[in-house]
């Protein structure tokens, strides 16, 4: 595998994670009763949709082919298809803790790209920008997990 296809492969992994988290945040927002938390989750879903678009553009710029999002079914998406998990989603604390874990995984995917040595400046700029937004979401989640009464 050449270096460029390695970067494309890693970007496709990141695209997959963002597809999964977008669907997950939308589903959680549908099941949450708190209006402020619902709005925040929907804004995260919208953010991830924008991330997906940018990542797809970068993959094409690098000469690669983005994965088709309807083919993506990651751990959060699969969990939402399980009715037992949906019952647990009524517990905001557990939901936020799971979101926090998932955001940490996504942050790791961004770090993997930055560790690759043949990443173009356009990819670095994209990854750093999105990574900063994920860090903000993580910060918000950490506050909410520590003190759920502060849930946005």
Secondary structure in CASP SS format (residue, H / E / C, confidence):
PFRMAT SS
TARGET T0000
AUTHOR 0000-0000-0000
METHOD secondary structure of the structure
MODEL  1
X C 1.00
X C 1.00
X H 1.00
X H 1.00
X H 1.00
X H 1.00
X H 1.00
X H 1.00
X H 1.00
X H 1.00
X H 1.00
X H 1.00
X H 1.00
X H 1.00
X H 1.00
X H 1.00
X H 1.00
X H 1.00
X H 1.00
X H 1.00
X H 1.00
X H 1.00
X H 1.00
X H 1.00
X H 1.00
X H 1.00
X H 1.00
X H 1.00
X H 1.00
X H 1.00
X H 1.00
X C 1.00
X C 1.00
X C 1.00
X H 1.00
X H 1.00
X H 1.00
X H 1.00
X H 1.00
X H 1.00
X H 1.00
X H 1.00
X H 1.00
X H 1.00
X H 1.00
X H 1.00
X H 1.00
X H 1.00
X H 1.00
X H 1.00
X H 1.00
X H 1.00
X H 1.00
X H 1.00
X H 1.00
X H 1.00
X H 1.00
X H 1.00
X H 1.00
X H 1.00
X H 1.00
X C 1.00
X C 1.00
X C 1.00
X C 1.00
X C 1.00
X C 1.00
X C 1.00
X H 1.00
X H 1.00
X H 1.00
X C 1.00
X C 1.00
X C 1.00
X H 1.00
X H 1.00
X H 1.00
X H 1.00
X H 1.00
X H 1.00
X C 1.00
X C 1.00
X H 1.00
X H 1.00
X H 1.00
X H 1.00
X H 1.00
X H 1.00
X C 1.00
X C 1.00
X C 1.00
X H 1.00
X H 1.00
X H 1.00
X H 1.00
X H 1.00
X H 1.00
X H 1.00
X H 1.00
X H 1.00
X H 1.00
X H 1.00
X H 1.00
X H 1.00
X H 1.00
X H 1.00
X H 1.00
X H 1.00
X H 1.00
X H 1.00
X H 1.00
X H 1.00
X H 1.00
X H 1.00
X H 1.00
X C 1.00
X C 1.00
X C 1.00
X C 1.00
X C 1.00
X H 1.00
X H 1.00
X H 1.00
X H 1.00
X H 1.00
X H 1.00
X H 1.00
X H 1.00
X H 1.00
X H 1.00
X H 1.00
X H 1.00
X H 1.00
X H 1.00
X H 1.00
X H 1.00
X H 1.00
X H 1.00
X H 1.00
X H 1.00
X H 1.00
X H 1.00
X H 1.00
X H 1.00
X H 1.00
X H 1.00
X C 1.00
X H 1.00
X H 1.00
X H 1.00
X C 1.00
X C 1.00
END
